[in-house]
Amino acid sequence: MAITKSITCRDAVALVSDYLDGGLTWRARRRLERHLADCGACTAYLEQMRVTVATAGTLTEDDLPDDVLNGLLDVFQKFHADPNAAS
Ligand SMILES: [Zn+2]
């Protein structure tokens, strides 16, 4: 019997943000790390999240050029107006 039960990609993705926040128990972290060792997709997802969190943590609205900010707002507004229209 394995000491740690393996988790699915779905579980792994759900754990990633807590993992980056340091909010996981050692047991949950070990399960996630074991999954990551075997799963390139979730490893890539974790790296993407890590970069996103690191970037988002250092940026404020004032750091964004107006056209970028307006572009984002435009996307959000379109998305909220009709989620199926955003692509
Ligand atoms: Zn996975």
PDB file of the backbone (N, CA, C, O) and the ligand in Angstrom, with CONECT records:
HET     ZN  A 101       1
ATOM      1  N   MET A   1       0.843  -1.205   0.000  1.00  0.00           N
ATOM      2  CA  MET A   1       0.000   0.000   0.000  1.00  0.00           C
ATOM      3  C   MET A   1       0.870   1.244   0.000  1.00  0.00           C
ATOM      4  O   MET A   1       1.800   1.381   0.796  1.00  0.00           O
ATOM      5  N   ALA A   2       0.553   2.118  -0.888  1.00  0.00           N
ATOM      6  CA  ALA A   2       1.339   3.364  -0.979  1.00  0.00           C
ATOM      7  C   ALA A   2       1.035   4.274   0.215  1.00  0.00           C
ATOM      8  O   ALA A   2      -0.097   4.349   0.691  1.00  0.00           O
ATOM      9  N   ILE A   3       2.059   4.945   0.670  1.00  0.00           N
ATOM     10  CA  ILE A   3       1.882   5.867   1.800  1.00  0.00           C
ATOM     11  C   ILE A   3       1.042   7.074   1.373  1.00  0.00           C
ATOM     12  O   ILE A   3       0.157   7.523   2.101  1.00  0.00           O
ATOM     13  N   THR A   4       1.339   7.582   0.182  1.00  0.00           N
ATOM     14  CA  THR A   4       0.561   8.711  -0.313  1.00  0.00           C
ATOM     15  C   THR A   4      -0.239   8.264  -1.527  1.00  0.00           C
ATOM     16  O   THR A   4       0.302   7.674  -2.463  1.00  0.00           O
ATOM     17  N   LYS A   5      -1.510   8.548  -1.498  1.00  0.00           N
ATOM     18  CA  LYS A   5      -2.364   8.241  -2.634  1.00  0.00           C
ATOM     19  C   LYS A   5      -2.080   9.236  -3.741  1.00  0.00           C
ATOM     20  O   LYS A   5      -1.884  10.423  -3.482  1.00  0.00           O
ATOM     21  N   SER A   6      -2.057   8.754  -4.977  1.00  0.00           N
ATOM     22  CA  SER A   6      -1.809   9.685  -6.071  1.00  0.00           C
ATOM     23  C   SER A   6      -3.044  10.543  -6.317  1.00  0.00           C
ATOM     24  O   SER A   6      -4.171  10.130  -6.045  1.00  0.00           O
ATOM     25  N   ILE A   7      -2.814  11.723  -6.828  1.00  0.00           N
ATOM     26  CA  ILE A   7      -3.923  12.634  -7.082  1.00  0.00           C
ATOM     27  C   ILE A   7      -4.073  12.841  -8.579  1.00  0.00           C
ATOM     28  O   ILE A   7      -3.157  12.553  -9.349  1.00  0.00           O
ATOM     29  N   THR A   8      -5.207  13.331  -8.981  1.00  0.00           N
ATOM     30  CA  THR A   8      -5.460  13.572 -10.399  1.00  0.00           C
ATOM     31  C   THR A   8      -4.987  14.971 -10.771  1.00  0.00           C
ATOM     32  O   THR A   8      -4.686  15.786  -9.900  1.00  0.00           O
ATOM     33  N   CYS A   9      -4.923  15.241 -12.071  1.00  0.00           N
ATOM     34  CA  CYS A   9      -4.546  16.563 -12.562  1.00  0.00           C
ATOM     35  C   CYS A   9      -5.521  17.622 -12.015  1.00  0.00           C
ATOM     36  O   CYS A   9      -5.135  18.738 -11.668  1.00  0.00           O
ATOM     37  N   ARG A  10      -6.771  17.231 -11.957  1.00  0.00           N
ATOM     38  CA  ARG A  10      -7.787  18.142 -11.454  1.00  0.00           C
ATOM     39  C   ARG A  10      -7.489  18.534  -9.998  1.00  0.00           C
ATOM     40  O   ARG A  10      -7.585  19.705  -9.630  1.00  0.00           O
ATOM     41  N   ASP A  11      -7.132  17.555  -9.192  1.00  0.00           N
ATOM     42  CA  ASP A  11      -6.757  17.827  -7.800  1.00  0.00           C
ATOM     43  C   ASP A  11      -5.511  18.706  -7.744  1.00  0.00           C
ATOM     44  O   ASP A  11      -5.425  19.645  -6.953  1.00  0.00           O
ATOM     45  N   ALA A  12      -4.551  18.376  -8.604  1.00  0.00           N
ATOM     46  CA  ALA A  12      -3.282  19.097  -8.597  1.00  0.00           C
ATOM     47  C   ALA A  12      -3.499  20.576  -8.907  1.00  0.00           C
ATOM     48  O   ALA A  12      -2.963  21.455  -8.231  1.00  0.00           O
ATOM     49  N   VAL A  13      -4.300  20.831  -9.944  1.00  0.00           N
ATOM     50  CA  VAL A  13      -4.569  22.217 -10.333  1.00  0.00           C
ATOM     51  C   VAL A  13      -5.256  22.980  -9.197  1.00  0.00           C
ATOM     52  O   VAL A  13      -4.980  24.157  -8.962  1.00  0.00           O
ATOM     53  N   ALA A  14      -6.161  22.278  -8.496  1.00  0.00           N
ATOM     54  CA  ALA A  14      -6.863  22.914  -7.381  1.00  0.00           C
ATOM     55  C   ALA A  14      -5.918  23.254  -6.239  1.00  0.00           C
ATOM     56  O   ALA A  14      -6.175  24.181  -5.471  1.00  0.00           O
ATOM     57  N   LEU A  15      -4.824  22.507  -6.123  1.00  0.00           N
ATOM     58  CA  LEU A  15      -3.893  22.702  -5.015  1.00  0.00           C
ATOM     59  C   LEU A  15      -2.817  23.742  -5.304  1.00  0.00           C
ATOM     60  O   LEU A  15      -2.176  24.258  -4.388  1.00  0.00           O
ATOM     61  N   VAL A  16      -2.622  24.051  -6.611  1.00  0.00           N
ATOM     62  CA  VAL A  16      -1.475  24.868  -7.003  1.00  0.00           C
ATOM     63  C   VAL A  16      -1.427  26.239  -6.327  1.00  0.00           C
ATOM     64  O   VAL A  16      -0.367  26.666  -5.870  1.00  0.00           O
ATOM     65  N   SER A  17      -2.560  26.927  -6.260  1.00  0.00           N
ATOM     66  CA  SER A  17      -2.493  28.285  -5.695  1.00  0.00           C
ATOM     67  C   SER A  17      -2.182  28.252  -4.197  1.00  0.00           C
ATOM     68  O   SER A  17      -1.453  29.105  -3.690  1.00  0.00           O
ATOM     69  N   ASP A  18      -2.739  27.260  -3.490  1.00  0.00           N
ATOM     70  CA  ASP A  18      -2.397  27.111  -2.072  1.00  0.00           C
ATOM     71  C   ASP A  18      -0.931  26.720  -1.912  1.00  0.00           C
ATOM     72  O   ASP A  18      -0.257  27.137  -0.970  1.00  0.00           O
ATOM     73  N   TYR A  19      -0.462  25.918  -2.846  1.00  0.00           N
ATOM     74  CA  TYR A  19       0.941  25.492  -2.830  1.00  0.00           C
ATOM     75  C   TYR A  19       1.849  26.711  -2.940  1.00  0.00           C
ATOM     76  O   TYR A  19       2.825  26.835  -2.201  1.00  0.00           O
ATOM     77  N   LEU A  20       1.524  27.605  -3.861  1.00  0.00           N
ATOM     78  CA  LEU A  20       2.343  28.805  -4.062  1.00  0.00           C
ATOM     79  C   LEU A  20       2.228  29.760  -2.876  1.00  0.00           C
ATOM     80  O   LEU A  20       3.161  30.504  -2.575  1.00  0.00           O
ATOM     81  N   ASP A  21       1.088  29.733  -2.212  1.00  0.00           N
ATOM     82  CA  ASP A  21       0.898  30.571  -1.020  1.00  0.00           C
ATOM     83  C   ASP A  21       1.525  29.968   0.224  1.00  0.00           C
ATOM     84  O   ASP A  21       1.583  30.603   1.277  1.00  0.00           O
ATOM     85  N   GLY A  22       1.995  28.730   0.089  1.00  0.00           N
ATOM     86  CA  GLY A  22       2.517  28.027   1.260  1.00  0.00           C
ATOM     87  C   GLY A  22       1.403  27.583   2.185  1.00  0.00           C
ATOM     88  O   GLY A  22       1.623  27.380   3.379  1.00  0.00           O
ATOM     89  N   GLY A  23       0.200  27.432   1.633  1.00  0.00           N
ATOM     90  CA  GLY A  23      -0.959  27.110   2.462  1.00  0.00           C
ATOM     91  C   GLY A  23      -1.294  25.635   2.559  1.00  0.00           C
ATOM     92  O   GLY A  23      -2.321  25.271   3.131  1.00  0.00           O
ATOM     93  N   LEU A  24      -0.440  24.775   2.005  1.00  0.00           N
ATOM     94  CA  LEU A  24      -0.723  23.343   2.043  1.00  0.00           C
ATOM     95  C   LEU A  24      -0.049  22.678   3.242  1.00  0.00           C
ATOM     96  O   LEU A  24       1.008  23.111   3.700  1.00  0.00           O
ATOM     97  N   THR A  25      -0.672  21.637   3.728  1.00  0.00           N
ATOM     98  CA  THR A  25      -0.008  20.809   4.733  1.00  0.00           C
ATOM     99  C   THR A  25       1.132  20.067   4.044  1.00  0.00           C
ATOM    100  O   THR A  25       1.142  19.934   2.820  1.00  0.00           O
ATOM    101  N   TRP A  26       2.088  19.586   4.827  1.00  0.00           N
ATOM    102  CA  TRP A  26       3.211  18.880   4.202  1.00  0.00           C
ATOM    103  C   TRP A  26       2.720  17.667   3.435  1.00  0.00           C
ATOM    104  O   TRP A  26       3.298  17.289   2.416  1.00  0.00           O
ATOM    105  N   ARG A  27       1.658  17.063   3.925  1.00  0.00           N
ATOM    106  CA  ARG A  27       1.123  15.877   3.276  1.00  0.00           C
ATOM    107  C   ARG A  27       0.550  16.221   1.895  1.00  0.00           C
ATOM    108  O   ARG A  27       0.807  15.533   0.908  1.00  0.00           O
ATOM    109  N   ALA A  28      -0.218  17.283   1.857  1.00  0.00           N
ATOM    110  CA  ALA A  28      -0.804  17.700   0.587  1.00  0.00           C
ATOM    111  C   ALA A  28       0.295  18.151  -0.382  1.00  0.00           C
ATOM    112  O   ALA A  28       0.227  17.908  -1.587  1.00  0.00           O
ATOM    113  N   ARG A  29       1.296  18.807   0.180  1.00  0.00           N
ATOM    114  CA  ARG A  29       2.390  19.286  -0.661  1.00  0.00           C
ATOM    115  C   ARG A  29       3.160  18.108  -1.259  1.00  0.00           C
ATOM    116  O   ARG A  29       3.546  18.126  -2.428  1.00  0.00           O
ATOM    117  N   ARG A  30       3.368  17.101  -0.442  1.00  0.00           N
ATOM    118  CA  ARG A  30       4.068  15.918  -0.934  1.00  0.00           C
ATOM    119  C   ARG A  30       3.284  15.223  -2.028  1.00  0.00           C
ATOM    120  O   ARG A  30       3.855  14.761  -3.016  1.00  0.00           O
ATOM    121  N   ARG A  31       1.974  15.152  -1.851  1.00  0.00           N
ATOM    122  CA  ARG A  31       1.138  14.516  -2.877  1.00  0.00           C
ATOM    123  C   ARG A  31       1.200  15.305  -4.175  1.00  0.00           C
ATOM    124  O   ARG A  31       1.288  14.735  -5.262  1.00  0.00           O
ATOM    125  N   LEU A  32       1.152  16.619  -4.043  1.00  0.00           N
ATOM    126  CA  LEU A  32       1.218  17.459  -5.241  1.00  0.00           C
ATOM    127  C   LEU A  32       2.583  17.310  -5.911  1.00  0.00           C
ATOM    128  O   LEU A  32       2.668  17.159  -7.129  1.00  0.00           O
ATOM    129  N   GLU A  33       3.641  17.352  -5.117  1.00  0.00           N
ATOM    130  CA  GLU A  33       4.980  17.262  -5.697  1.00  0.00           C
ATOM    131  C   GLU A  33       5.209  15.907  -6.369  1.00  0.00           C
ATOM    132  O   GLU A  33       5.895  15.811  -7.387  1.00  0.00           O
ATOM    133  N   ARG A  34       4.625  14.869  -5.783  1.00  0.00           N
ATOM    134  CA  ARG A  34       4.722  13.546  -6.391  1.00  0.00           C
ATOM    135  C   ARG A  34       4.009  13.528  -7.741  1.00  0.00           C
ATOM    136  O   ARG A  34       4.497  12.938  -8.705  1.00  0.00           O
ATOM    137  N   HIS A  35       2.855  14.180  -7.797  1.00  0.00           N
ATOM    138  CA  HIS A  35       2.119  14.255  -9.059  1.00  0.00           C
ATOM    139  C   HIS A  35       2.921  15.069 -10.083  1.00  0.00           C
ATOM    140  O   HIS A  35       3.016  14.693 -11.251  1.00  0.00           O
ATOM    141  N   LEU A  36       3.487  16.174  -9.632  1.00  0.00           N
ATOM    142  CA  LEU A  36       4.235  17.041 -10.542  1.00  0.00           C
ATOM    143  C   LEU A  36       5.440  16.316 -11.134  1.00  0.00           C
ATOM    144  O   LEU A  36       5.811  16.562 -12.282  1.00  0.00           O
ATOM    145  N   ALA A  37       6.047  15.430 -10.359  1.00  0.00           N
ATOM    146  CA  ALA A  37       7.216  14.698 -10.828  1.00  0.00           C
ATOM    147  C   ALA A  37       6.879  13.834 -12.045  1.00  0.00           C
ATOM    148  O   ALA A  37       7.743  13.547 -12.873  1.00  0.00           O
ATOM    149  N   ASP A  38       5.622  13.427 -12.138  1.00  0.00           N
ATOM    150  CA  ASP A  38       5.193  12.547 -13.234  1.00  0.00           C
ATOM    151  C   ASP A  38       4.367  13.253 -14.296  1.00  0.00           C
ATOM    152  O   ASP A  38       4.030  12.654 -15.317  1.00  0.00           O
ATOM    153  N   CYS A  39       4.040  14.515 -14.069  1.00  0.00           N
ATOM    154  CA  CYS A  39       3.078  15.161 -14.959  1.00  0.00           C
ATOM    155  C   CYS A  39       3.619  16.492 -15.490  1.00  0.00           C
ATOM    156  O   CYS A  39       3.674  17.492 -14.774  1.00  0.00           O
ATOM    157  N   GLY A  40       4.014  16.473 -16.759  1.00  0.00           N
ATOM    158  CA  GLY A  40       4.563  17.670 -17.383  1.00  0.00           C
ATOM    159  C   GLY A  40       3.536  18.786 -17.497  1.00  0.00           C
ATOM    160  O   GLY A  40       3.874  19.962 -17.357  1.00  0.00           O
ATOM    161  N   ALA A  41       2.276  18.422 -17.750  1.00  0.00           N
ATOM    162  CA  ALA A  41       1.239  19.434 -17.932  1.00  0.00           C
ATOM    163  C   ALA A  41       1.033  20.241 -16.655  1.00  0.00           C
ATOM    164  O   ALA A  41       0.942  21.468 -16.697  1.00  0.00           O
ATOM    165  N   CYS A  42       0.960  19.550 -15.522  1.00  0.00           N
ATOM    166  CA  CYS A  42       0.746  20.254 -14.266  1.00  0.00           C
ATOM    167  C   CYS A  42       1.995  21.018 -13.840  1.00  0.00           C
ATOM    168  O   CYS A  42       1.894  22.068 -13.207  1.00  0.00           O
ATOM    169  N   THR A  43       3.181  20.493 -14.187  1.00  0.00           N
ATOM    170  CA  THR A  43       4.413  21.217 -13.899  1.00  0.00           C
ATOM    171  C   THR A  43       4.427  22.537 -14.674  1.00  0.00           C
ATOM    172  O   THR A  43       4.802  23.581 -14.140  1.00  0.00           O
ATOM    173  N   ALA A  44       4.014  22.470 -15.934  1.00  0.00           N
ATOM    174  CA  ALA A  44       3.955  23.675 -16.755  1.00  0.00           C
ATOM    175  C   ALA A  44       2.934  24.660 -16.186  1.00  0.00           C
ATOM    176  O   ALA A  44       3.167  25.869 -16.159  1.00  0.00           O
ATOM    177  N   TYR A  45       1.799  24.121 -15.731  1.00  0.00           N
ATOM    178  CA  TYR A  45       0.763  24.967 -15.148  1.00  0.00           C
ATOM    179  C   TYR A  45       1.291  25.660 -13.889  1.00  0.00           C
ATOM    180  O   TYR A  45       1.067  26.853 -13.686  1.00  0.00           O
ATOM    181  N   LEU A  46       1.991  24.902 -13.053  1.00  0.00           N
ATOM    182  CA  LEU A  46       2.562  25.465 -11.833  1.00  0.00           C
ATOM    183  C   LEU A  46       3.540  26.593 -12.167  1.00  0.00           C
ATOM    184  O   LEU A  46       3.521  27.650 -11.536  1.00  0.00           O
ATOM    185  N   GLU A  47       4.395  26.355 -13.169  1.00  0.00           N
ATOM    186  CA  GLU A  47       5.367  27.379 -13.540  1.00  0.00           C
ATOM    187  C   GLU A  47       4.673  28.643 -14.030  1.00  0.00           C
ATOM    188  O   GLU A  47       5.081  29.762 -13.718  1.00  0.00           O
ATOM    189  N   GLN A  48       3.613  28.432 -14.807  1.00  0.00           N
ATOM    190  CA  GLN A  48       2.837  29.561 -15.328  1.00  0.00           C
ATOM    191  C   GLN A  48       2.220  30.358 -14.180  1.00  0.00           C
ATOM    192  O   GLN A  48       2.254  31.589 -14.172  1.00  0.00           O
ATOM    193  N   MET A  49       1.663  29.643 -13.222  1.00  0.00           N
ATOM    194  CA  MET A  49       1.053  30.295 -12.066  1.00  0.00           C
ATOM    195  C   MET A  49       2.109  31.032 -11.242  1.00  0.00           C
ATOM    196  O   MET A  49       1.872  32.131 -10.741  1.00  0.00           O
ATOM    197  N   ARG A  50       3.275  30.405 -11.113  1.00  0.00           N
ATOM    198  CA  ARG A  50       4.346  31.009 -10.336  1.00  0.00           C
ATOM    199  C   ARG A  50       4.748  32.353 -10.944  1.00  0.00           C
ATOM    200  O   ARG A  50       4.921  33.348 -10.241  1.00  0.00           O
ATOM    201  N   VAL A  51       4.892  32.349 -12.274  1.00  0.00           N
ATOM    202  CA  VAL A  51       5.256  33.577 -12.981  1.00  0.00           C
ATOM    203  C   VAL A  51       4.141  34.613 -12.854  1.00  0.00           C
ATOM    204  O   VAL A  51       4.400  35.794 -12.624  1.00  0.00           O
ATOM    205  N   THR A  52       2.897  34.156 -13.005  1.00  0.00           N
ATOM    206  CA  THR A  52       1.747  35.064 -12.915  1.00  0.00           C
ATOM    207  C   THR A  52       1.676  35.714 -11.535  1.00  0.00           C
ATOM    208  O   THR A  52       1.493  36.926 -11.420  1.00  0.00           O
ATOM    209  N   VAL A  53       1.819  34.907 -10.501  1.00  0.00           N
ATOM    210  CA  VAL A  53       1.761  35.417  -9.134  1.00  0.00           C
ATOM    211  C   VAL A  53       2.908  36.382  -8.879  1.00  0.00           C
ATOM    212  O   VAL A  53       2.712  37.440  -8.280  1.00  0.00           O
ATOM    213  N   ALA A  54       4.104  36.023  -9.332  1.00  0.00           N
ATOM    214  CA  ALA A  54       5.269  36.879  -9.124  1.00  0.00           C
ATOM    215  C   ALA A  54       5.086  38.210  -9.836  1.00  0.00           C
ATOM    216  O   ALA A  54       5.424  39.266  -9.302  1.00  0.00           O
ATOM    217  N   THR A  55       4.546  38.143 -11.054  1.00  0.00           N
ATOM    218  CA  THR A  55       4.346  39.357 -11.845  1.00  0.00           C
ATOM    219  C   THR A  55       3.216  40.200 -11.264  1.00  0.00           C
ATOM    220  O   THR A  55       3.355  41.410 -11.088  1.00  0.00           O
ATOM    221  N   ALA A  56       2.101  39.547 -10.970  1.00  0.00           N
ATOM    222  CA  ALA A  56       0.936  40.258 -10.453  1.00  0.00           C
ATOM    223  C   ALA A  56       1.250  40.875  -9.095  1.00  0.00           C
ATOM    224  O   ALA A  56       0.709  41.924  -8.745  1.00  0.00           O
ATOM    225  N   GLY A  57       2.125  40.223  -8.333  1.00  0.00           N
ATOM    226  CA  GLY A  57       2.466  40.729  -7.011  1.00  0.00           C
ATOM    227  C   GLY A  57       3.275  42.003  -7.041  1.00  0.00           C
ATOM    228  O   GLY A  57       3.313  42.739  -6.055  1.00  0.00           O
ATOM    229  N   THR A  58       3.929  42.278  -8.170  1.00  0.00           N
ATOM    230  CA  THR A  58       4.786  43.460  -8.238  1.00  0.00           C
ATOM    231  C   THR A  58       4.191  44.568  -9.096  1.00  0.00           C
ATOM    232  O   THR A  58       4.716  45.681  -9.128  1.00  0.00           O
ATOM    233  N   LEU A  59       3.101  44.268  -9.788  1.00  0.00           N
ATOM    234  CA  LEU A  59       2.491  45.278 -10.662  1.00  0.00           C
ATOM    235  C   LEU A  59       1.308  45.956  -9.972  1.00  0.00           C
ATOM    236  O   LEU A  59       0.575  45.321  -9.214  1.00  0.00           O
ATOM    237  N   THR A  60       1.133  47.219 -10.234  1.00  0.00           N
ATOM    238  CA  THR A  60      -0.090  47.892  -9.837  1.00  0.00           C
ATOM    239  C   THR A  60      -0.712  48.465 -11.105  1.00  0.00           C
ATOM    240  O   THR A  60      -0.099  48.431 -12.172  1.00  0.00           O
ATOM    241  N   GLU A  61      -1.906  48.981 -10.991  1.00  0.00           N
ATOM    242  CA  GLU A  61      -2.558  49.580 -12.157  1.00  0.00           C
ATOM    243  C   GLU A  61      -1.701  50.663 -12.784  1.00  0.00           C
ATOM    244  O   GLU A  61      -1.693  50.850 -14.000  1.00  0.00           O
ATOM    245  N   ASP A  62      -0.969  51.381 -11.915  1.00  0.00           N
ATOM    246  CA  ASP A  62      -0.167  52.495 -12.410  1.00  0.00           C
ATOM    247  C   ASP A  62       1.007  52.043 -13.274  1.00  0.00           C
ATOM    248  O   ASP A  62       1.552  52.823 -14.056  1.00  0.00           O
ATOM    249  N   ASP A  63       1.384  50.787 -13.126  1.00  0.00           N
ATOM    250  CA  ASP A  63       2.500  50.266 -13.910  1.00  0.00           C
ATOM    251  C   ASP A  63       2.094  49.915 -15.327  1.00  0.00           C
ATOM    252  O   ASP A  63       2.946  49.752 -16.201  1.00  0.00           O
ATOM    253  N   LEU A  64       0.787  49.797 -15.559  1.00  0.00           N
ATOM    254  CA  LEU A  64       0.317  49.414 -16.885  1.00  0.00           C
ATOM    255  C   LEU A  64       0.143  50.651 -17.756  1.00  0.00           C
ATOM    256  O   LEU A  64      -0.452  51.642 -17.333  1.00  0.00           O
ATOM    257  N   PRO A  65       0.671  50.584 -18.983  1.00  0.00           N
ATOM    258  CA  PRO A  65       0.398  51.670 -19.924  1.00  0.00           C
ATOM    259  C   PRO A  65      -1.109  51.770 -20.167  1.00  0.00           C
ATOM    260  O   PRO A  65      -1.820  50.766 -20.110  1.00  0.00           O
ATOM    261  N   ASP A  66      -1.588  52.979 -20.436  1.00  0.00           N
ATOM    262  CA  ASP A  66      -3.028  53.199 -20.622  1.00  0.00           C
ATOM    263  C   ASP A  66      -3.649  52.275 -21.662  1.00  0.00           C
ATOM    264  O   ASP A  66      -4.746  51.751 -21.468  1.00  0.00           O
ATOM    265  N   ASP A  67      -2.929  52.081 -22.776  1.00  0.00           N
ATOM    266  CA  ASP A  67      -3.537  51.260 -23.825  1.00  0.00           C
ATOM    267  C   ASP A  67      -3.674  49.809 -23.393  1.00  0.00           C
ATOM    268  O   ASP A  67      -4.627  49.128 -23.770  1.00  0.00           O
ATOM    269  N   VAL A  68      -2.713  49.338 -22.598  1.00  0.00           N
ATOM    270  CA  VAL A  68      -2.809  47.964 -22.077  1.00  0.00           C
ATOM    271  C   VAL A  68      -3.968  47.858 -21.108  1.00  0.00           C
ATOM    272  O   VAL A  68      -4.762  46.921 -21.176  1.00  0.00           O
ATOM    273  N   LEU A  69      -4.064  48.827 -20.201  1.00  0.00           N
ATOM    274  CA  LEU A  69      -5.139  48.828 -19.208  1.00  0.00           C
ATOM    275  C   LEU A  69      -6.500  48.889 -19.897  1.00  0.00           C
ATOM    276  O   LEU A  69      -7.415  48.143 -19.548  1.00  0.00           O
ATOM    277  N   ASN A  70      -6.623  49.776 -20.868  1.00  0.00           N
ATOM    278  CA  ASN A  70      -7.887  49.898 -21.594  1.00  0.00           C
ATOM    279  C   ASN A  70      -8.213  48.631 -22.375  1.00  0.00           C
ATOM    280  O   ASN A  70      -9.371  48.224 -22.466  1.00  0.00           O
ATOM    281  N   GLY A  71      -7.180  48.016 -22.934  1.00  0.00           N
ATOM    282  CA  GLY A  71      -7.374  46.764 -23.653  1.00  0.00           C
ATOM    283  C   GLY A  71      -7.909  45.686 -22.735  1.00  0.00           C
ATOM    284  O   GLY A  71      -8.814  44.938 -23.104  1.00  0.00           O
ATOM    285  N   LEU A  72      -7.341  45.608 -21.525  1.00  0.00           N
ATOM    286  CA  LEU A  72      -7.801  44.613 -20.552  1.00  0.00           C
ATOM    287  C   LEU A  72      -9.232  44.890 -20.129  1.00  0.00           C
ATOM    288  O   LEU A  72     -10.058  43.980 -20.062  1.00  0.00           O
ATOM    289  N   LEU A  73      -9.518  46.152 -19.843  1.00  0.00           N
ATOM    290  CA  LEU A  73     -10.874  46.523 -19.423  1.00  0.00           C
ATOM    291  C   LEU A  73     -11.877  46.178 -20.516  1.00  0.00           C
ATOM    292  O   LEU A  73     -12.986  45.717 -20.246  1.00  0.00           O
ATOM    293  N   ASP A  74     -11.456  46.415 -21.763  1.00  0.00           N
ATOM    294  CA  ASP A  74     -12.305  46.110 -22.909  1.00  0.00           C
ATOM    295  C   ASP A  74     -12.622  44.616 -22.950  1.00  0.00           C
ATOM    296  O   ASP A  74     -13.769  44.214 -23.145  1.00  0.00           O
ATOM    297  N   VAL A  75     -11.591  43.813 -22.764  1.00  0.00           N
ATOM    298  CA  VAL A  75     -11.772  42.356 -22.771  1.00  0.00           C
ATOM    299  C   VAL A  75     -12.704  41.930 -21.646  1.00  0.00           C
ATOM    300  O   VAL A  75     -13.612  41.125 -21.852  1.00  0.00           O
ATOM    301  N   PHE A  76     -12.473  42.479 -20.445  1.00  0.00           N
ATOM    302  CA  PHE A  76     -13.309  42.114 -19.302  1.00  0.00           C
ATOM    303  C   PHE A  76     -14.766  42.494 -19.554  1.00  0.00           C
ATOM    304  O   PHE A  76     -15.684  41.724 -19.271  1.00  0.00           O
ATOM    305  N   GLN A  77     -14.956  43.704 -20.092  1.00  0.00           N
ATOM    306  CA  GLN A  77     -16.324  44.161 -20.333  1.00  0.00           C
ATOM    307  C   GLN A  77     -17.015  43.286 -21.363  1.00  0.00           C
ATOM    308  O   GLN A  77     -18.186  42.940 -21.206  1.00  0.00           O
ATOM    309  N   LYS A  78     -16.297  42.930 -22.412  1.00  0.00           N
ATOM    310  CA  LYS A  78     -16.871  42.050 -23.433  1.00  0.00           C
ATOM    311  C   LYS A  78     -17.183  40.699 -22.830  1.00  0.00           C
ATOM    312  O   LYS A  78     -18.222  40.100 -23.107  1.00  0.00           O
ATOM    313  N   PHE A  79     -16.263  40.227 -21.999  1.00  0.00           N
ATOM    314  CA  PHE A  79     -16.431  38.914 -21.386  1.00  0.00           C
ATOM    315  C   PHE A  79     -17.673  38.894 -20.509  1.00  0.00           C
ATOM    316  O   PHE A  79     -18.460  37.948 -20.538  1.00  0.00           O
ATOM    317  N   HIS A  80     -17.833  39.963 -19.724  1.00  0.00           N
ATOM    318  CA  HIS A  80     -18.979  39.992 -18.817  1.00  0.00           C
ATOM    319  C   HIS A  80     -20.288  40.219 -19.569  1.00  0.00           C
ATOM    320  O   HIS A  80     -21.344  39.750 -19.145  1.00  0.00           O
ATOM    321  N   ALA A  81     -20.212  40.943 -20.690  1.00  0.00           N
ATOM    322  CA  ALA A  81     -21.409  41.181 -21.498  1.00  0.00           C
ATOM    323  C   ALA A  81     -21.874  39.866 -22.134  1.00  0.00           C
ATOM    324  O   ALA A  81     -23.069  39.575 -22.180  1.00  0.00           O
ATOM    325  N   ASP A  82     -20.908  39.079 -22.622  1.00  0.00           N
ATOM    326  CA  ASP A  82     -21.234  37.810 -23.262  1.00  0.00           C
ATOM    327  C   ASP A  82     -20.010  36.891 -23.189  1.00  0.00           C
ATOM    328  O   ASP A  82     -19.105  36.974 -24.020  1.00  0.00           O
ATOM    329  N   PRO A  83     -20.000  36.033 -22.198  1.00  0.00           N
ATOM    330  CA  PRO A  83     -18.840  35.152 -21.994  1.00  0.00           C
ATOM    331  C   PRO A  83     -18.483  34.328 -23.219  1.00  0.00           C
ATOM    332  O   PRO A  83     -17.326  33.944 -23.390  1.00  0.00           O
ATOM    333  N   ASN A  84     -19.446  34.056 -24.058  1.00  0.00           N
ATOM    334  CA  ASN A  84     -19.162  33.216 -25.226  1.00  0.00           C
ATOM    335  C   ASN A  84     -18.517  33.998 -26.360  1.00  0.00           C
ATOM    336  O   ASN A  84     -17.972  33.409 -27.293  1.00  0.00           O
ATOM    337  N   ALA A  85     -18.579  35.323 -26.282  1.00  0.00           N
ATOM    338  CA  ALA A  85     -18.045  36.140 -27.364  1.00  0.00           C
ATOM    339  C   ALA A  85     -16.534  36.323 -27.242  1.00  0.00           C
ATOM    340  O   ALA A  85     -15.851  36.532 -28.245  1.00  0.00           O
ATOM    341  N   ALA A  86     -16.015  36.247 -26.028  1.00  0.00           N
ATOM    342  CA  ALA A  86     -14.579  36.447 -25.837  1.00  0.00           C
ATOM    343  C   ALA A  86     -13.820  35.240 -26.358  1.00  0.00           C
ATOM    344  O   ALA A  86     -14.146  34.101 -26.024  1.00  0.00           O
ATOM    345  N   SER A  87     -12.821  35.486 -27.163  1.00  0.00           N
ATOM    346  CA  SER A  87     -12.007  34.382 -27.641  1.00  0.00           C
ATOM    347  C   SER A  87     -10.562  34.794 -27.765  1.00  0.00           C
ATOM    348  O   SER A  87      -9.720  33.985 -28.157  1.00  0.00           O
TER     349      SER A  87
HETATM  350 ZN    ZN A 101      -1.216  16.474 -13.825  1.00  0.00          ZN2+
END
